[in-house]
Amino acid sequence: MTSPTPEISPEECVAEFTALPHDVQQTMLEILGLVELMTTEHRCIAAHLQNDIVQTLGALREQYEVMCLSERLLDLLVFAEREEQAAGARGDH
């Protein structure tokens, strides 16, 4: 088992875990129990798979954030266009 990263204390790890919903906690404990039953080779494979999953989720989150920012920008552009059209219709232009 690896030690926590230096930036996070064990107390912070416990606090983060206890803040999770109960079903998530239970699933994590079940996974931990299964990992304890694995051979070293299987643990290595599982660690690589977990790393791939974390990287994929990180990339998906970045894509989602970019998409959200793009949608906000589009909303602002549409709003600005409508304001400009309304000002033109009123003769404020």
PyMOL commands that set and color helices and strands:
alter all, ss='L'
color gray80, all
select helices_A, chain A and resi 10-19+22-37+40-90
alter helices_A, ss='H'
color red, helices_A
deselect
rebuild
show_as cartoon
